[in-house]
Amino acid sequence: MTNQIQPIFILPESTQRTTGKNAQKTNIMAAKMVAETVRTTLGPKGMDKMIVDSLGDITVTNDGVTILQEIKIEHPSAKMIVEIAKTQEDEVGDGTTTAVVLAGELLAKAEALLDQNIHPTVLAKGYRMANEKAQEILNRIAETITEDNADVLKKIAMTAMTGKGAENAKEQLADLTVKAVKSVMEKSNTGHSFDMDSIKIEKKVGGSVEDSELISGVVVDKEKVHSAMPKKIKDAKIVLIDSALEIKNTEIETKIQISDPEKMQAFLDMEENMLRKMVSKIEQSGANVVFCQKGIDDMAQHFLAKKGIYACRRVKKSDMDNLAKATGASIVTNLDELTVKDLGNAGIVEEVKHKDEEAMTYVRECKNPKAVTILVHGSTEHVVDEIKRAMDDALGDVAAALKNNKVVAGAGSVEVELAKQLKKYAESLSGREQLAVNAFAESMEVIPKTLAENAGLDPIDVMTELKAAHDKNLKWQGINVFTGKTMDAWKEGVIEPLKIKTQAISSASEVAVMILRIDDVIAGTSGGNDSPPQGMGGMPEY
């Protein structure tokens, strides 16, 4: 009688497990599908996606990170690819599609090598070596710029907006972008630093994109608190208060007993006098505009209106900080200590009401403001949203270019040059890592290929021409998607900050290495639910 070996279960029955080659294939397929989703949006001729959520809200965009955040992705490996897009957005603000497409291509090339029985750790090592070399090459071929290169900075902003909804007014919007970034730039010995929160983008539906403007100051989403207050104040002296202009309630519960009706009136008169004193302190300081972070009592509103002082209440903390940066005012907590030095200045403070919308307060014409507002106009809400996303990308690009003062040409030129130099580097290696470095180099070519495909061109013809040009040491030869020919991308003004490329390539290679090293996917379930997470087995879902 033969002894049958009893199977041992170490995981709950409801657990789904994929191991070895299957796990790698599934993960790579999921990553490739995410890349395919956004790939058609790349470049000036990229298409848009329309995403309709469960409530029926529509988003029309070709911004990589917006697409990936709006579509609810389930597969764990696919989620890792989405993380790259988020990192790219946080670090630079642009290049999210590039990063995702590169990661997808790195994994596709790795899949072919895995089929040739090359071990994932060899691939991982090769990819790491190639990434280090790529960073070195990029830093070497990049051009140096300074804040005085206004023309180059404008071209960077225009490059970021090409292919987005803002394209028809990109020159004007690029001007606004460069001015805004230069306004909030802080210079130090170590270089330039930026607080991008100091640039606020306000959306206005109505008018056309050309009506967009840069306000040297802040737009506050509040109206004046009293109808008798002036609508417009010229040569504004602004006070920012972060305490309430109200009678303070006592901390502990108190009862006041009044036995005589006259004393009741005296009590009310005292409260009124306290509010009167507060307002007179504001008036004595010379202020004619008040922004209060907390509430303003009805009586205080009346007194302020009588003195001709413009006031807004319950202003957001972020707006208070931006007002301080724009006007040079100090935020005051105790009115007793308010002095002329605490006041800020602005040329005009006015209440503006656009049709069918709440009134807003515009603080304009600040001298040397360290916080500015870009007012973006568009014919519909979807148009305005897409222009705002394009402006976000442009602002991030210009700031990134000034931060490390290095830029490269776009139009696929930098990727072709990188592929060429990485292939040379691969030839100097002797082990199996050479295959991985070569695969990394070929993956770089996916960007110019995709630009060509999205423009309806033949990628093979385009790549042949580009490689021939780069073999003649024309490092900035890229693809002109409008003519289908090669062009000097630098001379044509297609310029991007170096940070876009270095960040995209390092993120893509890191996530590719991480996914390649996974050989076992164990999908557990919680709380007795027998169905494993969607998309874990077989075909990935997103």
KEVOSE-302123 format. One record per residue (C-alpha): chain; residue in one letter; x negated, y negated, z. Coordinates in nm, 3 decimals. Example, Ala and Ser with C-alpha at 12.3 -4.5 7.8 and 13.67 -1.06 7.14 Angstrom:
TIBA unit code      px      py      pz
TIBA    A    A  -1.230   0.450   0.780
TIBA    A    S  -1.367   0.106   0.714
END
This chain:
TIBA unit code      px      py      pz
TIBA    A    M   0.000   0.000   0.000
TIBA    A    T  -0.155  -0.335  -0.104
TIBA    A    N  -0.163  -0.627   0.137
TIBA    A    Q   0.024  -0.918  -0.016
TIBA    A    I  -0.131  -1.255   0.074
TIBA    A    Q   0.128  -1.479   0.232
TIBA    A    P   0.127  -1.828   0.066
TIBA    A    I   0.039  -2.107   0.310
TIBA    A    F   0.229  -2.433   0.296
TIBA    A    I   0.050  -2.727   0.453
TIBA    A    L   0.276  -2.996   0.307
TIBA    A    P   0.652  -3.037   0.343
TIBA    A    E   0.854  -2.864   0.073
TIBA    A    S   0.984  -3.192  -0.065
TIBA    A    T   0.631  -3.320  -0.140
TIBA    A    Q   0.528  -3.347  -0.502
TIBA    A    R   0.162  -3.298  -0.580
TIBA    A    T  -0.033  -3.350  -0.903
TIBA    A    T  -0.398  -3.247  -0.908
TIBA    A    G  -0.709  -3.252  -1.128
TIBA    A    K  -0.676  -3.341  -1.496
TIBA    A    N  -0.297  -3.376  -1.469
TIBA    A    A  -0.328  -3.642  -1.201
TIBA    A    Q  -0.585  -3.835  -1.405
TIBA    A    K  -0.377  -3.811  -1.724
TIBA    A    T  -0.061  -3.930  -1.546
TIBA    A    N  -0.239  -4.223  -1.382
TIBA    A    I  -0.412  -4.328  -1.703
TIBA    A    M  -0.086  -4.305  -1.897
TIBA    A    A   0.091  -4.526  -1.642
TIBA    A    A  -0.185  -4.788  -1.662
TIBA    A    K  -0.185  -4.778  -2.042
TIBA    A    M   0.192  -4.831  -2.052
TIBA    A    V   0.166  -5.141  -1.832
TIBA    A    A  -0.104  -5.277  -2.065
TIBA    A    E   0.113  -5.199  -2.370
TIBA    A    T   0.403  -5.390  -2.214
TIBA    A    V   0.213  -5.721  -2.200
TIBA    A    R  -0.023  -5.664  -2.492
TIBA    A    T   0.207  -5.819  -2.754
TIBA    A    T   0.211  -6.148  -2.561
TIBA    A    L  -0.164  -6.215  -2.600
TIBA    A    G  -0.290  -6.509  -2.801
TIBA    A    P  -0.143  -6.804  -2.992
TIBA    A    K   0.077  -6.572  -3.199
TIBA    A    G   0.185  -6.361  -2.901
TIBA    A    M   0.555  -6.285  -2.862
TIBA    A    D   0.774  -6.358  -2.559
TIBA    A    K   0.961  -6.119  -2.332
TIBA    A    M   1.313  -6.171  -2.208
TIBA    A    I   1.368  -6.021  -1.864
TIBA    A    V   1.721  -6.001  -1.725
TIBA    A    D   1.743  -5.915  -1.354
TIBA    A    S   2.026  -5.737  -1.172
TIBA    A    L   2.205  -6.069  -1.110
TIBA    A    G   2.192  -6.158  -1.478
TIBA    A    D   1.927  -6.429  -1.434
TIBA    A    I   1.713  -6.463  -1.746
TIBA    A    T   1.338  -6.526  -1.768
TIBA    A    V   1.184  -6.588  -2.111
TIBA    A    T   0.804  -6.591  -2.094
TIBA    A    N   0.478  -6.463  -2.233
TIBA    A    D   0.289  -6.517  -1.907
TIBA    A    G   0.144  -6.178  -1.810
TIBA    A    V   0.178  -6.205  -1.434
TIBA    A    T   0.536  -6.337  -1.455
TIBA    A    I   0.639  -6.042  -1.674
TIBA    A    L   0.478  -5.785  -1.445
TIBA    A    Q   0.630  -5.937  -1.132
TIBA    A    E   0.978  -5.962  -1.284
TIBA    A    I   0.995  -5.601  -1.408
TIBA    A    K   1.015  -5.379  -1.104
TIBA    A    I   0.728  -5.134  -1.149
TIBA    A    E   0.755  -4.808  -0.953
TIBA    A    H   0.455  -4.594  -1.046
TIBA    A    P   0.174  -4.630  -0.787
TIBA    A    S  -0.109  -4.647  -1.045
TIBA    A    A   0.086  -4.896  -1.253
TIBA    A    K   0.125  -5.107  -0.937
TIBA    A    M  -0.255  -5.117  -0.908
TIBA    A    I  -0.272  -5.272  -1.256
TIBA    A    V  -0.015  -5.534  -1.154
TIBA    A    E  -0.243  -5.622  -0.860
TIBA    A    I  -0.517  -5.724  -1.109
TIBA    A    A  -0.279  -5.970  -1.271
TIBA    A    K  -0.194  -6.119  -0.930
TIBA    A    T  -0.564  -6.153  -0.837
TIBA    A    Q  -0.639  -6.318  -1.171
TIBA    A    E  -0.349  -6.560  -1.115
TIBA    A    D  -0.469  -6.649  -0.764
TIBA    A    E  -0.836  -6.685  -0.860
TIBA    A    V  -0.807  -6.869  -1.193
TIBA    A    G  -0.440  -6.915  -1.278
TIBA    A    D  -0.480  -6.782  -1.632
TIBA    A    G  -0.608  -6.477  -1.821
TIBA    A    T  -0.367  -6.232  -1.657
TIBA    A    T  -0.277  -6.060  -1.984
TIBA    A    T  -0.646  -6.031  -2.079
TIBA    A    A  -0.728  -5.860  -1.748
TIBA    A    V  -0.442  -5.609  -1.777
TIBA    A    V  -0.511  -5.526  -2.145
TIBA    A    L  -0.882  -5.473  -2.065
TIBA    A    A  -0.799  -5.238  -1.777
TIBA    A    G  -0.565  -5.037  -2.000
TIBA    A    E  -0.830  -5.007  -2.273
TIBA    A    L  -1.107  -4.910  -2.027
TIBA    A    L  -0.887  -4.623  -1.908
TIBA    A    A  -0.789  -4.521  -2.263
TIBA    A    K  -1.158  -4.497  -2.361
TIBA    A    A  -1.233  -4.309  -2.038
TIBA    A    E  -0.960  -4.057  -2.120
TIBA    A    A  -1.141  -3.960  -2.443
TIBA    A    L  -1.462  -3.901  -2.244
TIBA    A    L  -1.281  -3.699  -1.976
TIBA    A    D  -1.156  -3.473  -2.257
TIBA    A    Q  -1.521  -3.413  -2.345
TIBA    A    N  -1.572  -3.288  -1.987
TIBA    A    I  -1.770  -3.587  -1.869
TIBA    A    H  -1.726  -3.615  -1.494
TIBA    A    P  -1.526  -3.913  -1.360
TIBA    A    T  -1.808  -4.013  -1.122
TIBA    A    V  -2.046  -4.043  -1.420
TIBA    A    L  -1.789  -4.265  -1.591
TIBA    A    A  -1.743  -4.470  -1.275
TIBA    A    K  -2.119  -4.524  -1.245
TIBA    A    G  -2.147  -4.621  -1.613
TIBA    A    Y  -1.858  -4.866  -1.586
TIBA    A    R  -2.012  -5.029  -1.279
TIBA    A    M  -2.346  -5.068  -1.458
TIBA    A    A  -2.172  -5.211  -1.765
TIBA    A    N  -1.974  -5.457  -1.551
TIBA    A    E  -2.294  -5.586  -1.385
TIBA    A    K  -2.460  -5.626  -1.722
TIBA    A    A  -2.149  -5.796  -1.865
TIBA    A    Q  -2.150  -6.056  -1.585
TIBA    A    E  -2.518  -6.125  -1.651
TIBA    A    I  -2.461  -6.161  -2.030
TIBA    A    L  -2.160  -6.390  -1.979
TIBA    A    N  -2.354  -6.622  -1.750
TIBA    A    R  -2.639  -6.631  -2.000
TIBA    A    I  -2.430  -6.716  -2.309
TIBA    A    A  -2.196  -6.967  -2.135
TIBA    A    E  -2.229  -7.339  -2.206
TIBA    A    T  -2.267  -7.593  -1.923
TIBA    A    I  -2.028  -7.888  -1.897
TIBA    A    T  -1.964  -8.170  -1.649
TIBA    A    E  -1.663  -8.381  -1.558
TIBA    A    D  -1.782  -8.640  -1.813
TIBA    A    N  -1.706  -8.398  -2.099
TIBA    A    A  -1.345  -8.520  -2.115
TIBA    A    D  -1.308  -8.392  -2.471
TIBA    A    V  -1.408  -8.036  -2.375
TIBA    A    L  -1.179  -8.042  -2.068
TIBA    A    K  -0.887  -8.149  -2.288
TIBA    A    K  -0.962  -7.866  -2.530
TIBA    A    I  -0.965  -7.617  -2.239
TIBA    A    A  -0.618  -7.735  -2.135
TIBA    A    M  -0.492  -7.715  -2.495
TIBA    A    T  -0.633  -7.363  -2.536
TIBA    A    A  -0.445  -7.253  -2.222
TIBA    A    M  -0.118  -7.393  -2.357
TIBA    A    T  -0.145  -7.261  -2.714
TIBA    A    G   0.109  -6.988  -2.772
TIBA    A    K   0.323  -7.100  -2.479
TIBA    A    G   0.642  -7.306  -2.490
TIBA    A    A   0.444  -7.628  -2.441
TIBA    A    E   0.261  -7.598  -2.773
TIBA    A    N   0.439  -7.876  -2.963
TIBA    A    A   0.331  -8.140  -2.709
TIBA    A    K   0.006  -7.979  -2.599
TIBA    A    E  -0.214  -8.285  -2.667
TIBA    A    Q  -0.009  -8.508  -2.439
TIBA    A    L   0.027  -8.239  -2.171
TIBA    A    A  -0.347  -8.165  -2.187
TIBA    A    D  -0.417  -8.535  -2.118
TIBA    A    L  -0.188  -8.523  -1.814
TIBA    A    T  -0.358  -8.202  -1.694
TIBA    A    V  -0.713  -8.342  -1.712
TIBA    A    K  -0.611  -8.669  -1.542
TIBA    A    A  -0.431  -8.479  -1.264
TIBA    A    V  -0.723  -8.246  -1.193
TIBA    A    K  -0.973  -8.533  -1.194
TIBA    A    S  -0.752  -8.731  -0.951
TIBA    A    V  -0.747  -8.459  -0.684
TIBA    A    M  -1.108  -8.347  -0.734
TIBA    A    E  -1.329  -8.375  -0.428
TIBA    A    K  -1.700  -8.409  -0.499
TIBA    A    S  -1.961  -8.268  -0.263
TIBA    A    N  -2.327  -8.168  -0.273
TIBA    A    T  -2.232  -7.810  -0.356
TIBA    A    G  -2.013  -7.908  -0.653
TIBA    A    H  -1.645  -7.982  -0.703
TIBA    A    S  -1.364  -7.852  -0.489
TIBA    A    F  -0.990  -7.863  -0.554
TIBA    A    D  -0.677  -7.826  -0.350
TIBA    A    M  -0.437  -7.731  -0.628
TIBA    A    D  -0.143  -7.780  -0.388
TIBA    A    S  -0.214  -8.154  -0.425
TIBA    A    I  -0.084  -8.133  -0.782
TIBA    A    K   0.290  -8.091  -0.771
TIBA    A    I   0.485  -8.000  -1.083
TIBA    A    E   0.844  -8.123  -1.078
TIBA    A    K   1.086  -7.988  -1.340
TIBA    A    K   1.356  -8.203  -1.498
TIBA    A    V   1.612  -8.064  -1.743
TIBA    A    G   1.693  -8.330  -1.999
TIBA    A    G   1.496  -8.524  -2.257
TIBA    A    S   1.215  -8.358  -2.449
TIBA    A    V   0.869  -8.224  -2.359
TIBA    A    E   0.716  -8.551  -2.484
TIBA    A    D   0.891  -8.737  -2.198
TIBA    A    S   0.673  -8.554  -1.943
TIBA    A    E   0.463  -8.793  -1.735
TIBA    A    L   0.196  -8.806  -1.466
TIBA    A    I   0.300  -8.995  -1.155
TIBA    A    S   0.012  -9.143  -0.953
TIBA    A    G   0.178  -9.041  -0.632
TIBA    A    V   0.443  -8.803  -0.507
TIBA    A    V   0.803  -8.720  -0.597
TIBA    A    V   0.993  -8.633  -0.279
TIBA    A    D   1.311  -8.433  -0.312
TIBA    A    K   1.502  -8.663  -0.073
TIBA    A    E   1.729  -8.964  -0.107
TIBA    A    K   1.737  -9.276   0.113
TIBA    A    V   1.929  -9.212   0.435
TIBA    A    H   2.157  -9.519   0.423
TIBA    A    S   2.344  -9.673   0.132
TIBA    A    A   2.262 -10.030   0.247
TIBA    A    M   1.887  -9.968   0.211
TIBA    A    P   1.714 -10.120  -0.093
TIBA    A    K   1.692  -9.886  -0.397
TIBA    A    K   1.345 -10.004  -0.492
TIBA    A    I   1.055 -10.144  -0.292
TIBA    A    K   0.756 -10.304  -0.461
TIBA    A    D   0.415 -10.321  -0.290
TIBA    A    A   0.526 -10.054  -0.043
TIBA    A    K   0.367 -10.023   0.302
TIBA    A    I   0.439  -9.665   0.402
TIBA    A    V   0.456  -9.508   0.747
TIBA    A    L   0.466  -9.128   0.789
TIBA    A    I   0.623  -9.006   1.113
TIBA    A    D   0.635  -8.643   1.221
TIBA    A    S   0.857  -8.698   1.526
TIBA    A    A   1.231  -8.772   1.531
TIBA    A    L   1.368  -9.127   1.531
TIBA    A    E   1.632  -9.019   1.779
TIBA    A    I   1.688  -9.028   2.153
TIBA    A    K   1.503  -8.733   2.298
TIBA    A    N   1.709  -8.472   2.474
TIBA    A    T   1.574  -8.370   2.810
TIBA    A    E   1.395  -8.036   2.827
TIBA    A    I   1.613  -7.912   3.114
TIBA    A    E   1.991  -7.915   3.129
TIBA    A    T   2.104  -8.237   3.290
TIBA    A    K   2.437  -8.391   3.385
TIBA    A    I   2.500  -8.763   3.405
TIBA    A    Q   2.789  -8.872   3.623
TIBA    A    I   2.933  -9.214   3.555
TIBA    A    S   3.182  -9.346   3.808
TIBA    A    D   3.236  -9.692   3.658
TIBA    A    P   3.351  -9.749   3.295
TIBA    A    E   3.120 -10.051   3.268
TIBA    A    K   2.823  -9.828   3.345
TIBA    A    M   2.921  -9.610   3.050
TIBA    A    Q   2.880  -9.910   2.822
TIBA    A    A   2.547  -9.995   2.987
TIBA    A    F   2.429  -9.637   2.925
TIBA    A    L   2.521  -9.659   2.554
TIBA    A    D   2.355 -10.002   2.529
TIBA    A    M   2.033  -9.853   2.672
TIBA    A    E   2.031  -9.582   2.406
TIBA    A    E   2.090  -9.842   2.139
TIBA    A    N   1.805 -10.057   2.274
TIBA    A    M   1.568  -9.760   2.266
TIBA    A    L   1.648  -9.703   1.899
TIBA    A    R   1.620 -10.079   1.833
TIBA    A    K   1.272 -10.077   1.992
TIBA    A    M   1.162  -9.786   1.771
TIBA    A    V   1.274  -9.970   1.458
TIBA    A    S   1.116 -10.298   1.566
TIBA    A    K   0.783 -10.118   1.622
TIBA    A    I   0.802  -9.994   1.264
TIBA    A    E   0.888 -10.346   1.144
TIBA    A    Q   0.607 -10.508   1.347
TIBA    A    S   0.350 -10.280   1.187
TIBA    A    G   0.447 -10.431   0.850
TIBA    A    A   0.593 -10.108   0.712
TIBA    A    N   0.880 -10.128   0.463
TIBA    A    V   0.908  -9.755   0.382
TIBA    A    V   0.950  -9.470   0.633
TIBA    A    F   0.913  -9.097   0.564
TIBA    A    C   1.020  -8.895   0.867
TIBA    A    Q   0.956  -8.521   0.898
TIBA    A    K   1.243  -8.483   1.145
TIBA    A    G   1.582  -8.648   1.192
TIBA    A    I   1.677  -9.018   1.198
TIBA    A    D   1.967  -9.118   1.425
TIBA    A    D   2.269  -9.286   1.258
TIBA    A    M   2.213  -9.599   1.467
TIBA    A    A   1.844  -9.606   1.373
TIBA    A    Q   1.943  -9.574   1.005
TIBA    A    H   2.167  -9.879   1.046
TIBA    A    F   1.888 -10.085   1.207
TIBA    A    L   1.636  -9.981   0.938
TIBA    A    A   1.884 -10.077   0.664
TIBA    A    K   1.941 -10.419   0.825
TIBA    A    K   1.565 -10.482   0.823
TIBA    A    G   1.549 -10.384   0.454
TIBA    A    I   1.335 -10.078   0.524
TIBA    A    Y   1.365  -9.773   0.293
TIBA    A    A   1.374  -9.442   0.484
TIBA    A    C   1.390  -9.068   0.410
TIBA    A    R   1.437  -8.796   0.672
TIBA    A    R   1.359  -8.424   0.705
TIBA    A    V   1.075  -8.447   0.453
TIBA    A    K   0.889  -8.117   0.405
TIBA    A    K   0.551  -8.074   0.576
TIBA    A    S   0.381  -8.012   0.238
TIBA    A    D   0.530  -8.336   0.101
TIBA    A    M   0.415  -8.526   0.411
TIBA    A    D   0.060  -8.397   0.357
TIBA    A    N   0.070  -8.494  -0.010
TIBA    A    L   0.208  -8.840   0.076
TIBA    A    A  -0.081  -8.888   0.318
TIBA    A    K  -0.330  -8.788   0.046
TIBA    A    A  -0.165  -9.006  -0.219
TIBA    A    T  -0.107  -9.324  -0.017
TIBA    A    G  -0.390  -9.307   0.235
TIBA    A    A  -0.144  -9.316   0.528
TIBA    A    S  -0.203  -9.135   0.857
TIBA    A    I   0.072  -8.912   0.994
TIBA    A    V   0.192  -9.070   1.322
TIBA    A    T   0.345  -8.871   1.608
TIBA    A    N   0.379  -9.146   1.870
TIBA    A    L   0.537  -9.474   1.754
TIBA    A    D   0.381  -9.661   2.049
TIBA    A    E   0.040  -9.607   1.889
TIBA    A    L   0.143  -9.716   1.538
TIBA    A    T  -0.094  -9.976   1.391
TIBA    A    V  -0.146 -10.141   1.053
TIBA    A    K  -0.436  -9.898   0.990
TIBA    A    D  -0.194  -9.603   0.988
TIBA    A    L   0.003  -9.742   0.692
TIBA    A    G  -0.036  -9.619   0.335
TIBA    A    N   0.015  -9.815   0.015
TIBA    A    A   0.200  -9.757  -0.310
TIBA    A    G   0.293  -9.991  -0.595
TIBA    A    I   0.657  -9.880  -0.607
TIBA    A    V   0.886  -9.663  -0.397
TIBA    A    E   1.226  -9.608  -0.554
TIBA    A    E   1.527  -9.381  -0.551
TIBA    A    V   1.592  -9.224  -0.892
TIBA    A    K   1.903  -9.028  -0.980
TIBA    A    H   1.915  -8.809  -1.288
TIBA    A    K   2.260  -8.719  -1.409
TIBA    A    D   2.434  -8.434  -1.222
TIBA    A    E   2.138  -8.401  -0.986
TIBA    A    E   2.053  -8.508  -0.635
TIBA    A    A   1.867  -8.837  -0.607
TIBA    A    M   1.490  -8.820  -0.549
TIBA    A    T   1.238  -9.065  -0.412
TIBA    A    Y   0.946  -9.158  -0.639
TIBA    A    V   0.630  -9.292  -0.478
TIBA    A    R   0.435  -9.438  -0.772
TIBA    A    E   0.129  -9.644  -0.858
TIBA    A    C  -0.088  -9.534  -0.567
TIBA    A    K  -0.448  -9.651  -0.590
TIBA    A    N  -0.693  -9.360  -0.614
TIBA    A    P  -0.436  -9.095  -0.510
TIBA    A    K  -0.563  -8.757  -0.390
TIBA    A    A  -0.221  -8.605  -0.461
TIBA    A    V  -0.029  -8.648  -0.785
TIBA    A    T   0.292  -8.522  -0.945
TIBA    A    I   0.345  -8.406  -1.301
TIBA    A    L   0.706  -8.455  -1.408
TIBA    A    V   0.788  -8.198  -1.677
TIBA    A    H   1.088  -8.249  -1.905
TIBA    A    G   1.254  -7.999  -2.135
TIBA    A    S   1.586  -7.944  -2.312
TIBA    A    T   1.697  -7.639  -2.111
TIBA    A    E   1.607  -7.473  -1.785
TIBA    A    H   1.428  -7.185  -1.958
TIBA    A    V   1.220  -7.425  -2.166
TIBA    A    V   1.119  -7.627  -1.859
TIBA    A    D   1.027  -7.311  -1.666
TIBA    A    E   0.799  -7.192  -1.947
TIBA    A    I   0.634  -7.535  -1.980
TIBA    A    K   0.571  -7.536  -1.605
TIBA    A    R   0.400  -7.194  -1.635
TIBA    A    A   0.189  -7.324  -1.925
TIBA    A    M   0.091  -7.629  -1.716
TIBA    A    D  -0.001  -7.404  -1.422
TIBA    A    D  -0.235  -7.209  -1.653
TIBA    A    A  -0.387  -7.529  -1.794
TIBA    A    L  -0.443  -7.681  -1.448
TIBA    A    G  -0.608  -7.359  -1.326
TIBA    A    D  -0.835  -7.347  -1.632
TIBA    A    V  -0.954  -7.708  -1.608
TIBA    A    A  -1.018  -7.672  -1.234
TIBA    A    A  -1.205  -7.341  -1.286
TIBA    A    A  -1.421  -7.500  -1.557
TIBA    A    L  -1.516  -7.791  -1.331
TIBA    A    K  -1.572  -7.567  -1.028
TIBA    A    N  -1.867  -7.378  -1.175
TIBA    A    N  -1.931  -7.607  -1.476
TIBA    A    K  -1.954  -7.317  -1.722
TIBA    A    V  -1.734  -7.247  -2.023
TIBA    A    V  -1.725  -7.011  -2.319
TIBA    A    A  -1.549  -7.018  -2.656
TIBA    A    G  -1.228  -6.817  -2.695
TIBA    A    A  -1.056  -6.664  -2.999
TIBA    A    G  -1.215  -6.325  -2.924
TIBA    A    S  -1.568  -6.458  -2.988
TIBA    A    V  -1.700  -6.396  -2.638
TIBA    A    E  -1.567  -6.038  -2.630
TIBA    A    V  -1.729  -5.950  -2.966
TIBA    A    E  -2.061  -6.096  -2.848
TIBA    A    L  -2.030  -5.905  -2.520
TIBA    A    A  -1.955  -5.578  -2.702
TIBA    A    K  -2.260  -5.630  -2.927
TIBA    A    Q  -2.499  -5.696  -2.636
TIBA    A    L  -2.356  -5.415  -2.420
TIBA    A    K  -2.408  -5.165  -2.704
TIBA    A    K  -2.774  -5.270  -2.717
TIBA    A    Y  -2.794  -5.219  -2.342
TIBA    A    A  -2.635  -4.871  -2.377
TIBA    A    E  -2.913  -4.771  -2.619
TIBA    A    S  -3.171  -4.840  -2.347
TIBA    A    L  -3.007  -4.582  -2.115
TIBA    A    S  -3.083  -4.212  -2.135
TIBA    A    G  -2.827  -4.028  -1.918
TIBA    A    R  -2.460  -3.962  -1.973
TIBA    A    E  -2.389  -4.309  -1.834
TIBA    A    Q  -2.485  -4.429  -2.183
TIBA    A    L  -2.153  -4.293  -2.312
TIBA    A    A  -1.960  -4.479  -2.042
TIBA    A    V  -2.141  -4.809  -2.111
TIBA    A    N  -2.071  -4.764  -2.482
TIBA    A    A  -1.701  -4.700  -2.404
TIBA    A    F  -1.701  -5.019  -2.191
TIBA    A    A  -1.852  -5.215  -2.482
TIBA    A    E  -1.590  -5.081  -2.726
TIBA    A    S  -1.314  -5.168  -2.477
TIBA    A    M  -1.413  -5.536  -2.499
TIBA    A    E  -1.313  -5.532  -2.867
TIBA    A    V  -0.950  -5.474  -2.772
TIBA    A    I  -0.903  -5.850  -2.719
TIBA    A    P  -0.992  -5.967  -3.074
TIBA    A    K  -0.812  -5.658  -3.215
TIBA    A    T  -0.496  -5.748  -3.023
TIBA    A    L  -0.519  -6.114  -3.131
TIBA    A    A  -0.535  -5.993  -3.493
TIBA    A    E  -0.247  -5.744  -3.451
TIBA    A    N  -0.024  -6.004  -3.286
TIBA    A    A  -0.088  -6.239  -3.579
TIBA    A    G   0.009  -5.969  -3.830
TIBA    A    L  -0.351  -5.928  -3.955
TIBA    A    D  -0.543  -5.610  -4.025
TIBA    A    P  -0.759  -5.554  -3.713
TIBA    A    I  -1.016  -5.343  -3.903
TIBA    A    D  -1.086  -5.616  -4.160
TIBA    A    V  -1.100  -5.883  -3.890
TIBA    A    M  -1.339  -5.681  -3.669
TIBA    A    T  -1.568  -5.607  -3.965
TIBA    A    E  -1.596  -5.979  -4.046
TIBA    A    L  -1.647  -6.075  -3.680
TIBA    A    K  -1.920  -5.816  -3.623
TIBA    A    A  -2.100  -5.925  -3.941
TIBA    A    A  -2.093  -6.287  -3.820
TIBA    A    H  -2.222  -6.195  -3.473
TIBA    A    D  -2.502  -5.986  -3.627
TIBA    A    K  -2.622  -6.315  -3.779
TIBA    A    N  -2.638  -6.453  -3.418
TIBA    A    L  -2.331  -6.676  -3.458
TIBA    A    K  -2.219  -6.615  -3.100
TIBA    A    W  -1.905  -6.830  -3.108
TIBA    A    Q  -1.751  -6.679  -3.422
TIBA    A    G  -1.393  -6.591  -3.337
TIBA    A    I  -1.071  -6.521  -3.521
TIBA    A    N  -0.851  -6.796  -3.659
TIBA    A    V  -0.509  -6.633  -3.621
TIBA    A    F  -0.348  -6.897  -3.843
TIBA    A    T  -0.568  -6.835  -4.150
TIBA    A    G  -0.682  -6.478  -4.081
TIBA    A    K  -1.047  -6.580  -4.132
TIBA    A    T  -1.334  -6.611  -3.886
TIBA    A    M  -1.417  -6.954  -3.743
TIBA    A    D  -1.661  -7.123  -3.507
TIBA    A    A  -1.431  -7.118  -3.202
TIBA    A    W  -1.640  -7.379  -3.017
TIBA    A    K  -1.618  -7.633  -3.304
TIBA    A    E  -1.247  -7.562  -3.347
TIBA    A    G  -1.193  -7.645  -2.980
TIBA    A    V  -1.087  -7.300  -2.854
TIBA    A    I  -1.263  -7.316  -2.517
TIBA    A    E  -1.202  -7.132  -2.190
TIBA    A    P  -1.363  -7.144  -1.846
TIBA    A    L  -1.625  -6.872  -1.786
TIBA    A    K  -1.440  -6.773  -1.466
TIBA    A    I  -1.145  -6.635  -1.669
TIBA    A    K  -1.372  -6.383  -1.838
TIBA    A    T  -1.591  -6.287  -1.541
TIBA    A    Q  -1.288  -6.238  -1.315
TIBA    A    A  -1.086  -6.044  -1.575
TIBA    A    I  -1.373  -5.808  -1.659
TIBA    A    S  -1.475  -5.739  -1.299
TIBA    A    S  -1.112  -5.682  -1.187
TIBA    A    A  -1.038  -5.458  -1.485
TIBA    A    S  -1.352  -5.246  -1.435
TIBA    A    E  -1.297  -5.215  -1.058
TIBA    A    V  -0.939  -5.093  -1.096
TIBA    A    A  -1.036  -4.860  -1.383
TIBA    A    V  -1.305  -4.703  -1.162
TIBA    A    M  -1.060  -4.668  -0.875
TIBA    A    I  -0.798  -4.494  -1.092
TIBA    A    L  -1.061  -4.265  -1.252
TIBA    A    R  -1.175  -4.143  -0.911
TIBA    A    I  -0.825  -4.018  -0.816
TIBA    A    D  -0.788  -3.645  -0.876
TIBA    A    D  -0.497  -3.567  -0.646
TIBA    A    V  -0.165  -3.749  -0.615
TIBA    A    I   0.045  -3.642  -0.318
TIBA    A    A   0.388  -3.801  -0.313
TIBA    A    G   0.544  -3.754   0.026
TIBA    A    T   0.896  -3.835   0.130
TIBA    A    S   1.012  -3.995   0.449
TIBA    A    G   1.304  -3.928   0.678
TIBA    A    G   1.421  -3.602   0.523
TIBA    A    N   1.492  -3.754   0.185
TIBA    A    D   1.415  -3.472  -0.055
TIBA    A    S   1.361  -3.674  -0.370
TIBA    A    P   1.004  -3.796  -0.431
TIBA    A    P   0.941  -4.154  -0.547
TIBA    A    Q   1.040  -4.213  -0.908
TIBA    A    G   0.781  -4.187  -1.178
TIBA    A    M   0.543  -3.965  -0.976
TIBA    A    G   0.556  -3.661  -1.198
TIBA    A    G   0.552  -3.621  -1.574
TIBA    A    M   0.612  -3.941  -1.761
TIBA    A    P   0.549  -4.260  -1.562
TIBA    A    E   0.842  -4.493  -1.535
TIBA    A    Y   0.842  -4.867  -1.506
END
